[in-house]
Amino acid sequence: MNLPTPAALLPQMAAVLNQHLLDRQIAAPRFIGIHTGGVWVAEALLQALGRDDELGVLDVSFYRDDFTQSGLHPQVRPSALPFEVEGQHLVLIDDVLMSGRTIRAALNELFDYGRPASVTLVCLLDLNARELPIRPDVVGATLSLAPHERIKLLGPAPLRLEQKTLAPAAN
């Protein structure tokens, strides 16, 4: 599979996001990247938009529901939101949307900070493997992978995508 490059996707994403915000009359959105890849995408997207907004960073480790199933052992980092969430129009940015569980965790955490006026979801890639009814408002590309394949964003500069094949499960 030929993977798209983030550099090729970001200008189109910036244009679609600008139109999305205009259509909804959102003049002062607040940008939040999900640690780690979402932060890298958010920084590149802000640059593509020509904006120098403060970027919030969300670490959803405490909010994940799948640690035991996937063997995740989080290295928890504090979230840093340099602005109020209550009543704000948020642009939540992640790198790869797969099951939707990271986004669910991010929304749970955001609502602990307050009730936003709206949340726009931006993802570099949508892998068409959702387990939850979560869809991005802005997406760079949609891919379908075999069950044993994954995509990982490497960065922070330059951003690049790597396709991985999972080892077969031991019986």
N, C-alpha and C positions, 0 to 999 in steps of 0.2 A: 504494500500500500504506500502510495506517495503521500506523505503528510504535508499539510499546508504549513507555511512558515508564519510564526506570529507577526513578523514584520509585514507580511502581505495582508494579514487579517485585520490588523489594528486600524488602518485608515478607514476601511469600510465600517468597522464597528463604531468608530468615532462619529462618522456621518450618520449612521442609524441612531446612535444614542442622542446626538444633537437634535435630530428630527423628533424622536420620542419625547424628549424634554420640551421642545417647542409645542408639539401637539397637546401636551398636558399642561402647558403654561407654567412649567417649573423653571423659575429664573435662578434660584440659588440652591442647587442640590448639594448634598453632603456626600462625599465619596468615602467608601469603606472597602478595604481589601481584606479577604480572608487569608490568614497566615498560612503558608508562605507564598505559594504560587499566585494566589489572588492579589496579594500586595504587589508582586512584580508586574502582573497584568495591569493593575490599577495605575501604577506609576507610569507605565508605557502608554496607557490610554490617556491619562491626564496630559502627557507630553503631546500625544497626537491631537488632542483637543485644544492645545495651546493654553492650558489652564495651569495655574500654580496653587490650586486649592490645598488646604490642609487635608491630609489623608488619614482617616481612621484605620486602625488595624484591629482585627477581630481574631482572637484565638478561641476556637470553639471546643477545645479539648474536653472541658468539663461538661459540655452539653451533648457530646456524642452518645449514641445509644447502642453502638455496635462494637465496643471494645472486646467483649468476650467472644463474639462470633469471629472477628477478624484478627484477633490477637494484637490489637493496637495497644501500645504502651505510650501514652502521650508524654511528651516533654512539655509541660504546661508553661506557657509564656503569658504574661498579662496582656489583656486587651488594652488598647489605648485609643480612646475616642476623645479628640480635642474639641468637641462641640456637643451640644445637647442633642439628644435623639427625639425627645418629646416634640411633636408637631412638625418635625423636619421631613423634607423629601430626601430619602436616602437612595444612593446608587450603590448596591451591594455587588462586589466584583469577585469572581472566583475563576480559577484556571480551567478546570475540567469538571463538568457536571456528569456524574455517572448515576448513582442510585438516588440522589437527592437528599441523602441523610446529612451531608455537611451543610447544605442550605437550610434544612429544617433546624439543625442545631444553631446555625447563625441567627435565624429568625427568633428562636427561643431566647438566645442571649440578648439580642437587640431589644426585645420587649421587656427584659429585665431592667434596661436603662430608661425605658419610657415608651410611649406609643407614638410611632412615627406617623406623619400624614400619609406617606406612601413609601413603598420600597420597589425600586426598579432592579431587576436581576440581570447582570451582565456576565456572560461566561465566554471564555475564549473558545472552548469546545464543548459540544453536547454529544455524549457517546451513545445516546438512544438506548440507555439501559436503566431507566428510572424504575425505582420501587415505590416512589411517592409521587403524587400529582404536582410536580414542580417543574415549571418550564421557564427558560430565560426569556426576558423581553428583548434582549440583544444578544446575539451569538455570532461568533466568528465563523464557525463551521460545525456541521453535524456529521458525525461519523458513526458507522456501525461496525463493531468489532466482534470477533469470535469470542466465546466465553473465556478462553485462556489468554486473551490479549488485553493489554493495558497501554495507556498513553501517559507519559510523565512529562511535565514541563520542567526544563532545566534553565537555570538563570543565576543571577538576575540579569546579567548583560553579557552577551546577547541572549535574548530569549530563544529557546529552541525546543522542539518537541522530539521525544524519543519513544519509539514503540517497543514494548517489552512483551515477552512471552512468559507466562507463568509456568513454573515446573508442575508436572502432573502431581495430583494429590496421591499421597501414599495410602495404600489400602490396608 
